[in-house]
Amino acid sequence: MTASSDNFINAFAIYLQASAAQMGVLTALPQFFGALMQILSIWLGQVIPRRKLVYNVAIIQCCGVAVLALLALPVIGDSVKASKVPWLIGLVVLYHSCLNLIQPQWRAWMGDIVPRRRRGAFFAARTRLSMVASLAVFLGGGALLTGFDKLGAIGIGFAVLFAIASTGRAASSYYLWRMHDPSDRKYLRSRPGTVAPVGRFGSLRDYLSDRNFLHYTLFIAGMQGVVAISAPFFAVYMLKVLELSYLQFALNSVASVATQFALLGFWGRFSDRHGNRLVMLITSCLLPLLPILWLFSPDYSYLLLVQVISGFAWSGFTLSTANFLYDIRPHKTNFAAYAAVQQAVGASAVFCGALFGGFCVTYADTIMAVMPAELRLEHGVFLVFVISGVLRAGIALWFIPRCKEPRIRKRPEMLQIVFRVARFNPISGVVLDWLTVTRKRKLEEERD
């Protein structure tokens, strides 16, 4: 589902002739609502049995993707295409809301099902299988769309693609229903006084009163926000300006994702030896260069190299920032709650950044008209690339003197952490879920 829907949403919006402002909204709203849904999921888990919640939300998501397939059916006239964009935005918001409602419950569910001593082997094999399948389907989707485009029936191609996604979600929903949930018997039924109000998880002020966490949250949110300025428009540049085929578009994205996946182990060992702070500083200095590199050449081989560099930077950044949050949170506090707060603040920044990017592209010609002739750019979309790069550098320069290596509490080594590649998107590259693993020998020592 994720390989055949997540990664072609922007391409589908371009096919529907979405405006620059609409491309910004398409990126902004789903991220914002998705983060809010993670917080809501923590509360809903007290009211609805976990298995039932995950299954029903998955069915809703399946139906939403099925409607996307209907939306993709060929239409007559350009004006009719454009009228479908608001429906697309609404369905993508529903899609990401469902995804984020499920995620916290799914993480806890798998933590209960898989024995600690087998988590490493199980999730490592699962991640390899899911990544190979996702990348294969992603490339297959690009080839499918390219074939239908040559036949002059690209709308049918998108309809087939989203129908495949809906079928995949339907199959996964069936197996979710068949899974055992050990928490069913000890489920706390909803009675007056038994459900914690949302406010009990703590106010935003409580979390942000810690200066380390405040600086970290502002850094991550700021970086996500300025990345969102340019993120929706790489697809616009490749498909509309360079007129690449859908297969070339897919291969370009796969170059970054595959590099990230391949280098997670390298960055894990590096951060174990030198600390997460150093990895964060190195990669945050590389991130401002990534959108600027797109300005130098439209050659396809060059852009593949840029994506490999992008994968190198994003894999280290994603890994180190996840571990840094683990280290700076107060001892024996709820990691999920801290992560949810950080994601909510970050989603707000993404919302603002994506809308600002849409505004800049919409008025790019007007903005560049008042610029000196020697500074004018070849394409309006280059303006958001430059703005995003400059602001990324500003965020990194602000954070570097404020980033202090925390006192490392006893935590799992990198080899004892299970990484599950949940999905990948144009905002933050590979999105990781992770569970800690205790080795069997250590478990035996604790029992003795």
C-alpha positions in Angstrom: 0.0 0.0 0.0 2.6 2.5 1.0 4.9 1.9 -2.0 2.0 2.3 -4.5 0.2 5.2 -2.9 2.5 7.4 -0.6 5.2 7.9 -3.2 3.0 8.8 -6.2 0.6 11.3 -4.5 2.6 14.3 -5.6 2.8 12.9 -9.1 -1.0 12.3 -9.1 -1.6 15.9 -8.0 0.6 17.2 -10.8 -1.5 15.0 -13.2 -4.6 16.7 -11.8 -2.9 20.1 -12.5 -2.7 21.2 -8.9 -1.5 24.7 -8.4 1.6 25.5 -6.5 -0.5 26.6 -3.5 -2.4 23.3 -3.6 0.9 21.4 -3.7 1.9 23.1 -0.5 -1.4 22.4 1.2 -1.2 18.7 0.0 2.1 18.5 2.0 1.1 20.6 5.0 -2.3 19.3 6.1 -1.6 15.5 6.1 1.5 16.0 8.2 -0.2 18.3 10.7 -3.3 16.0 11.2 -1.1 12.9 11.3 0.9 14.2 14.3 -2.3 15.2 16.1 -3.7 11.7 15.5 -0.7 10.1 17.3 -1.6 12.0 20.4 -5.3 11.1 20.0 -4.3 7.5 19.5 -2.7 7.3 23.0 -6.1 8.5 24.5 -8.2 6.3 22.3 -6.2 3.2 23.4 -7.8 3.6 26.8 -11.3 3.6 25.4 -11.2 1.1 22.5 -9.5 -2.3 22.5 -6.2 -2.1 20.7 -6.8 -4.8 18.1 -10.3 -3.5 17.3 -9.0 0.1 17.0 -6.2 -0.9 14.6 -8.4 -3.1 12.5 -11.3 -0.6 12.1 -8.9 2.3 11.2 -7.1 0.1 8.7 -10.5 -0.7 7.0 -11.3 3.1 6.9 -7.8 3.6 5.3 -8.5 0.9 2.7 -11.8 2.6 1.7 -10.0 6.0 1.4 -7.4 4.5 -0.9 -10.2 2.9 -2.9 -11.8 6.3 -3.4 -8.4 7.6 -4.7 -8.6 4.9 -7.4 -12.0 6.3 -8.5 -10.7 9.8 -8.4 -8.0 8.8 -10.8 -10.3 7.6 -13.5 -10.0 9.6 -16.8 -11.9 12.9 -16.9 -12.8 15.1 -19.8 -11.5 18.7 -19.8 -8.7 20.3 -17.8 -11.1 22.2 -15.6 -12.7 19.0 -14.3 -9.3 17.7 -13.4 -8.5 20.7 -11.3 -11.8 20.4 -9.4 -10.7 17.0 -8.1 -7.6 18.4 -6.2 -9.6 19.4 -3.0 -11.0 15.9 -2.9 -7.4 14.5 -3.2 -6.2 16.7 -0.4 -9.1 15.5 1.9 -8.4 11.9 1.1 -4.7 12.2 1.7 -5.5 13.8 5.1 -7.7 10.9 5.9 -5.0 8.4 4.8 -2.3 9.9 7.0 -4.6 10.4 9.9 -5.4 6.6 9.8 -1.7 5.8 9.5 -0.8 7.8 12.5 -3.8 6.6 14.6 -2.5 3.0 14.0 1.2 3.6 14.6 1.4 3.9 18.4 -1.0 1.0 19.0 0.8 -1.2 16.4 4.2 -0.5 18.1 2.9 -1.5 21.5 1.1 -4.5 20.1 4.2 -5.9 18.4 6.2 -5.2 21.5 3.8 -7.5 23.4 3.7 -10.3 20.8 7.4 -10.7 19.8 9.5 -12.2 22.7 12.4 -9.9 23.6 15.1 -12.5 22.8 13.7 -12.9 19.2 12.9 -9.2 18.4 16.3 -8.6 16.7 16.1 -11.5 14.3 12.3 -11.0 13.7 12.3 -7.3 12.9 15.6 -7.5 11.0 14.1 -10.1 8.7 10.8 -8.2 8.5 12.5 -4.9 7.6 14.6 -6.5 4.9 11.5 -8.2 3.4 9.3 -5.0 3.6 12.0 -2.8 2.1 12.7 -5.1 -0.8 8.9 -5.5 -1.5 8.4 -1.7 -1.1 11.2 -0.7 -3.5 10.1 -3.4 -6.0 6.5 -2.2 -6.0 7.7 1.5 -6.1 9.7 0.8 -9.3 6.9 -1.4 -10.7 4.5 1.5 -10.1 6.8 3.9 -12.0 7.1 1.4 -14.9 3.3 0.9 -14.9 2.6 4.7 -15.1 5.2 5.1 -17.8 3.5 2.4 -19.9 0.0 3.9 -19.5 1.5 7.4 -20.2 2.8 6.1 -23.6 -0.7 4.7 -24.3 -2.2 8.1 -23.5 -4.2 6.7 -20.6 -2.3 7.9 -17.6 -5.5 8.3 -15.6 -6.2 4.6 -16.0 -2.6 4.0 -14.8 -3.1 5.9 -11.6 -6.5 4.2 -11.0 -4.8 0.7 -11.3 -2.0 1.9 -9.0 -4.4 3.0 -6.2 -6.5 -0.1 -6.7 -3.4 -2.2 -6.0 -2.8 -0.1 -2.9 -6.4 -0.6 -1.7 -6.1 -4.3 -2.3 -2.9 -4.5 -0.4 -4.5 -2.7 2.6 -7.5 -5.0 2.4 -5.3 -8.0 2.6 -3.3 -6.6 5.5 -6.5 -5.8 7.3 -7.6 -9.4 7.1 -4.4 -10.6 8.7 -4.5 -7.9 11.3 -8.0 -9.3 12.3 -6.5 -12.8 12.6 -3.6 -11.7 14.8 -3.7 -12.4 18.5 -3.6 -9.5 21.0 -2.5 -10.6 24.5 -3.9 -7.4 26.0 -7.5 -8.3 25.1 -8.1 -10.1 28.4 -6.7 -7.5 30.6 -8.2 -4.6 28.6 -9.4 -1.7 30.8 -13.0 -1.2 30.0 -14.3 2.3 29.7 -16.1 3.3 32.9 -16.6 6.7 34.6 -13.3 7.6 36.1 -11.2 5.0 34.3 -10.2 6.9 31.2 -7.5 9.5 31.6 -8.2 12.9 30.1 -5.9 14.0 27.4 -4.6 16.7 29.7 -3.2 14.1 32.0 -0.4 13.4 29.6 1.0 16.8 30.5 0.8 20.3 29.1 3.1 21.5 26.3 4.7 23.9 28.8 5.7 21.0 31.1 7.7 19.3 28.2 9.2 22.5 26.9 10.4 23.7 30.3 13.5 21.5 29.8 16.0 23.7 27.9 17.7 20.7 26.2 14.4 19.3 25.0 13.2 22.8 24.0 16.3 23.5 21.8 16.1 20.0 20.3 12.4 20.4 19.5 12.8 23.8 18.0 15.8 22.5 15.9 13.9 19.4 14.6 10.7 21.4 14.0 12.6 24.2 12.3 14.5 21.9 10.1 11.3 19.9 9.1 9.5 23.2 8.4 12.2 24.6 6.1 12.6 21.3 4.4 8.8 21.3 3.7 9.3 24.6 1.8 10.9 22.8 -1.1 9.8 19.1 -0.6 6.6 19.2 -2.7 8.3 20.8 -5.6 11.0 18.3 -6.4 8.3 16.2 -8.1 7.1 19.3 -9.9 10.6 20.0 -11.2 11.2 16.4 -12.4 7.8 15.8 -14.0 6.9 19.2 -15.3 10.1 21.0 -15.9 12.5 18.2 -16.8 9.6 16.0 -18.2 11.1 12.8 -16.8 9.1 9.6 -17.2 7.4 8.1 -14.1 9.9 5.3 -14.1 12.8 7.8 -14.0 10.9 9.7 -11.2 10.7 6.5 -9.2 14.3 5.5 -9.8 15.4 9.0 -8.6 13.5 8.5 -5.3 14.7 5.0 -4.8 18.3 6.1 -5.1 17.9 8.2 -1.9 15.8 5.6 0.0 18.1 2.7 -0.8 21.1 4.7 0.3 19.5 5.6 3.6 18.6 2.0 4.3 22.1 0.8 3.4 23.8 3.3 5.6 21.8 2.9 8.8 24.3 0.4 10.1 27.2 2.6 9.3 25.8 5.6 11.1 24.7 3.4 14.0 28.3 2.2 14.6 29.7 5.8 14.1 27.3 7.3 16.6 28.1 4.6 19.2 31.8 5.5 18.9 31.6 9.3 18.5 28.2 10.2 19.9 24.9 11.3 18.4 25.7 15.0 18.8 28.6 14.8 16.3 26.4 12.9 13.7 23.7 15.5 14.1 26.2 18.4 13.5 27.7 16.7 10.5 24.5 15.9 8.8 22.7 19.2 9.7 25.6 20.9 7.9 25.0 18.7 4.8 21.2 19.2 4.6 21.4 22.9 3.5 23.5 21.8 0.4 21.0 19.3 -0.9 18.4 21.6 -2.5 21.2 23.8 -3.9 22.8 20.9 -5.7 19.7 20.6 -7.9 20.4 24.0 -9.5 23.7 23.0 -11.1 22.6 20.5 -13.8 19.5 18.8 -15.1 21.5 15.8 -16.2 19.7 12.6 -14.9 22.9 10.8 -13.8 23.9 13.9 -11.9 20.5 14.0 -10.1 20.9 10.4 -9.1 24.2 11.2 -7.5 22.6 14.1 -5.7 20.0 11.7 -4.3 22.7 9.3 -3.1 24.3 12.3 -1.2 20.8 13.1 0.1 20.4 9.5 1.4 23.8 9.7 3.1 22.8 12.8 5.0 19.3 11.9 5.8 20.1 8.4 7.2 22.5 9.9 9.7 20.3 12.7 10.6 17.2 10.5 11.2 19.1 8.0 13.3 21.0 10.5 15.5 18.0 12.7 16.2 15.9 9.7 17.3 18.6 8.5 19.7 19.3 12.1 20.9 15.7 12.4 22.0 16.0 9.1 24.0 19.1 10.5 25.8 17.8 14.0 26.7 14.3 13.0 28.0 14.2 12.8 31.8 14.9 9.4 33.3 11.9 7.0 33.6 9.5 9.2 31.7 7.2 8.2 28.8 9.3 8.2 25.6 6.2 8.0 23.5 4.7 11.1 25.0 7.9 13.1 24.4 8.1 11.8 20.8 4.4 12.8 20.3 5.0 16.3 21.6 8.0 16.7 19.3 6.1 15.4 16.4 3.2 17.7 17.0 5.4 20.8 17.1 7.3 19.6 14.0 4.0 19.0 12.2 3.0 22.6 12.9 6.3 23.8 11.4 5.8 21.6 8.3 2.3 23.0 7.9 3.7 26.6 7.9 6.7 25.7 5.7 4.7 23.9 3.0 2.2 26.8 2.8 5.1 29.3 2.6 6.7 27.2 -0.2 3.5 27.2 -2.2 3.2 31.0 -1.8 6.8 31.5 -3.0 6.3 29.3 -6.1 3.0 31.0 -6.9 4.6 34.5 -6.9 8.1 33.4 -8.0 8.0 35.4 -11.2 7.0 38.6 -9.3 9.7 38.0 -6.7 12.4 37.4 -9.3 11.4 40.5 -11.3 12.6 42.7 -8.5 15.8 40.8 -8.0 19.1 41.9 -9.7 19.5 40.4 -13.1 22.6 38.4 -12.1 20.7 36.7 -9.3 17.6 35.7 -11.2 17.1 31.9 -11.5 16.2 29.9 -14.5 13.0 28.4 -13.1 10.6 29.6 -10.5 10.8 26.4 -8.6 14.6 27.0 -8.0 13.5 29.9 -5.8 12.1 27.6 -3.1 15.2 25.4 -3.4 17.4 28.3 -2.6 15.2 29.7 0.2 15.0 26.2 1.8 18.8 25.8 1.6 19.5 29.2 3.1 17.0 28.6 5.9 18.3 25.1 6.6 21.8 26.7 7.1 20.3 29.3 9.4 18.6 26.6 11.6 21.8 24.6 11.8 23.9 27.6 12.8 21.4 28.5 15.5 21.4 24.9 16.9 25.2 24.1 16.8 26.2 26.3 19.8 23.2 25.1 21.8 23.6 21.4 21.2 25.2 19.8 24.2 26.1 16.2 24.4 23.7 14.8 27.1 24.9 12.6 29.9 24.3 9.2 28.4 22.2 7.0 30.6 22.5 3.3 30.3 20.7 2.5 27.0 20.9 -0.2 24.4 23.8 -0.3 22.1 23.1 0.3 18.4 23.3 -3.4 17.7 20.6 -4.0 20.3 18.1 -1.6 18.7 15.6 -2.9 16.2 14.9 -0.5 13.3 11.6 -0.8 11.5 11.4 1.3 8.3 7.8 2.4 8.7 7.6 4.3 5.4 9.5 6.9 3.4 8.3 10.4 2.3 9.7 13.5 0.7 9.8 15.5 4.0 12.0 13.3 6.1 13.2 10.5 4.0 13.0 7.1 5.8 10.7 7.1 8.8 11.9 4.8 11.5 10.1 3.0 14.3 12.3 1.3 16.8 12.1 -1.1 19.7 14.9 -2.0 22.1 16.2 -5.5 22.3 17.7 -7.2 25.3 20.1 -10.0 24.5 19.3 -13.4 25.9 22.5 -13.5 27.9 21.6 -10.3 29.7 18.2 -11.6 30.4 19.7 -14.7 32.0 22.0 -12.5 34.1 19.1 -10.5 35.3 17.2 -13.6 36.3 20.2 -14.9 38.2 
